[in-house]
Amino acid sequence: MKKLFIYILMLASFSAAYGFDEGFIWALKANFNGTATLPSISKSDLDMIGAAYMKGSVGYTMDGEAELGYLFGSERWFGGLDPAKFSGMSVFGSIGVGSGFAGQIAGNNINGTEAAAYINVSYAPVISFGVGTKAYFLNSRLALGLHIGGKLIADTSPEYLAYFDSEMPGFPEIGEIIVTDFMIKNMNPVMFSIKFMIEYNQPINDRVEVILGAYTRFNVYTPKYITMPSSLFDMMKNSGAADPNFTLQTPLKSYYINSLDFGITLGLAFKG
């Protein structure tokens, strides 16, 4: 018990003694995400694919991220403000790599039977990038940030799980969606994202801090075309509910696979 008290006292003394005040900062982070898919599609495009509705579902992703930025300290750049209250602002750029998830529930009429098809697609790698700014408070311990950027889906064979809410021959099914040359040339692989974050920075010494944070990120993605396993496409065409002229090369301009990420961040920050 006495040793624990000594460790806590030492950590508190380090926290009081250290804190980034100004200069270059680079950081390495691990982000653990829950993600909710928020699809959007017009009634006319739903009729085109023979679906009554389309909903989203929730999944899990993870990514690693590297940041490089510059902290403008309050004492020099903001009129000598007390860093114990407002410590300054930073601008930074970031790049990361990780996994992605898209989950959809489509209501269909399959051979006269109402059935909901659940399709969960996992893909990797997903490359994230962007720029942002952070406001620092409490001697740079607390940071509130805004990040604007994008995500690039670089997977050419994403894995999927497809199943129905009722018994359907051949399902559940696990496989890979093969990205064709047409899809590579015509589908949009980039989504726009905006991210809000809050971080607590615990100094270890005058050059290293531990980052503990939470964030939410909204992603806007319009792929231009719909992708699905060939077995589901064949079932949809054979049901007679879809437009007979519809193919996987038919553009769906109203089709969006937006998503909302929410999660926690663990990392290390280094003063350059």
N, C-alpha and C positions, 0 to 999 in steps of 0.2 A: 504493500500500500504506500509506503514511504517512497519507494522507487517510482511508482506511478505519479505521485505528486511532484517529484523532482522533474520527471519527463515533461509533465504538463507545464510546470514553471519555466523550464528551458524553452519549450515551444512558444510560450507566451512572450518570453524575452526576445526570441528571434523575430517574432511577428512585430514587436515594437521597434526593433532595431533596423529592420530591413523593409523595403518596399520600393518598387520601381518608380522612379520619379520622372525620367525623360530618356529618350534614346530609342534605338532599334530593339525590337522584341520579336523573337521567333518562337513558335510554339508547335508542339506535336500533340494531337488529340485523338482520342477514340470516342466515337459517338454511337450510342446504343439507342436505336429508334423503334418506336411503334409507328406504324403508318396506316392511315385510313384512306382507301381509294374512294374518290368522289367522281364517278363517271357522269357525263352529261351528253345527251344526244336528242335530236329533234324527233317529233312524232313521225315525220316523213321518212327519216333514215331508219327508225325502228321498224316501220312497215317494210322498208326495203329488205331488211335482214330477217323479217318474220318474227320479231320479238314484241311482246306486249309492254315490257318495261325493262329497265336496266338499273341495278343498284350496285353499291360497293361493299367491300368487306375490309377487315383489319388484318394486318400481318406484321412481320418483324424484319428489320434490316440492321446492318451495322456498317460503319465506314471509318476509315482513318483519314486524318486531315492534317495538313501542314499550313501554318500561317507565318507571314512575315509582314511586320508593320513598324510604324514609328509613333512613339508616344510623345505628344507635345505637352509638357508639364505646365501646370497652372501658374506656378510662380514666375515663369519666364514669358509664357505666351498668353496668359489670361489676366494680366494686370496684377500679379502677385497675390492671387486668391489663396486662401488657406487650403493646402492639400488635404488636411484632415476632413474637409467638407467636400470640396471639388478638386480633384487631383489633375485633371487634364483630359485630353481627347487623343485618340489614335486613329490613323487610317491604316488599312492592311489589305493584303491580297491573300487568297487561299487556294489550295488545290488539294483534292482528296480522291480516294478510290474506295469503292465498297460494293454493296449489293443493292438490289432493288426488288420491289414487289408490286404487283397489280392484281387486285382481287375483284371479280365482278360476278354478279348474280343476274341472270337474264331469264325472264319469264317467257316460256315458249309453248306453242301448241304442237305437240309431237304426236302425229297420227291420231288426232282427235283427243289427246290427253293433255291437260294443263300440267306442265312440269317446269320447275325452276332449275336451271343449269348453273352450277357453281364452277367457276374457272379461276384458279389461282396460278399466277405466273411468277416465277422467280428468275431474276437475271443478274449476271455479273460478268465482267466488271461494269460498274457505273462510275464515270469520272465526273467529279463535281469541281466547280471553279467559280470565282467571283471576287468582288471587292466589298469592303465594309468599313464601318467606323464604330468606335466604342467610346463611351463617356465613363471616366473613372472617378470613384468617390472613396472616402475613408482611407486616405493614404494609399490609393491604388488597390485597395483590397476588393472593392466591389466594382464590377463593370457591367454596363448595359449596352448592348450592341445591336446593330442593324447590318445585315449582309444581303447583297443583291447579286445574283449570279445565275448559274444554270447547271444542268446535269446532262451528260452525254451517255446514252445507252450504247455500249460497245459489244454487247453479247449477240452473236449470230446464231445461237441455238438455245434460247431460254427454255428452262424446264417448266412443265405445267402439271397440275393436278386437276382433273375434271370429274365431276360427279353430279348426280341429280338428287332432288329431295324425295324422289320415289324410285322404285326399282326400274332400271333401264338396262337392257342387254348390252354387255360390253363395258359397263361402267360400274365402279370408278375406274379411271384410266390415268396412268402416269406416263409421261413421255417428253419429247422435245419438239418445239416448234422450229422447223427449219426455215431460216430467213433466206428467201430466194433472191436472185439477182434483181428482180423487179423491186422487191421490198428495199433492198440496199440502195437502189438508185432513187426511189420515189418516196419512201416513208421518212418522216421527220424524226431523227433520233435525239433531238435536243429539247429539253423542257426548261422553262424559266422558273426561278425560285426566289422567294424572299423569306428571310430568316430573322427572327427576333431571339435574342439570347440574354441570359443573365449569368454572370460568372463570379465566383468567389476565388480570390487568389491568395493562397497561403504561402508566405515566403519561407524558404529553407535557409537561404543566405542572400547576399547582395546581388546574386546573378541568377538564381533559380527559384521558381515558384511552382507550387502544385495548383492546378486548375480544377475546380469543381463547378459544374454548371448545369443549366437546364435550358431548353430551347424549344421553339416551335417553328416550323417551316412550311410554307404553302407553295406547292408546285403546280404550274400550269403546263399541260402537255396536250398538244393536238397532233396525233400521229398521221392524220389524213386518210389512213386506211385501217381497217380492222384486221386483226390476226386471230386465228383460232386453230385448234388441232383439226386435221383433215377429217377425222371421224365425226366431229361436231358439225363441220361444214356439210359433209355428206348427209348427215341426219337432218339438218336444217333444210337442205335442198329437196330431199325426198319427202319431207313432211308436207310440202306444197304451200306452206305459209309464207315463204320468202318470195320476193320478186324473181320470176324466172330468169331475168336478165342480170341478176346480181352475181358477181364473182368477187374473189378476194382482191381483184384489181380495180374494183369499183370504188371511187373516192367517196368518203363520207365527211363532208365539210363541217358538219355540226358535231362530230364525235370528239369529245375531250375525255382524257383519263387524268383528271386532276387528282391531287393527293395532299393530305395534311400529315406532316411528320411531327412527332413530339418525342422528346427523349432527354437523356442526360449525357453530360460530357465529362470525361476524365482525361487529364493531360498534364504536361509540363511546359512552362514558359521559361525562356532563357533571355537574359539581357545581353545584347551584342556589345 
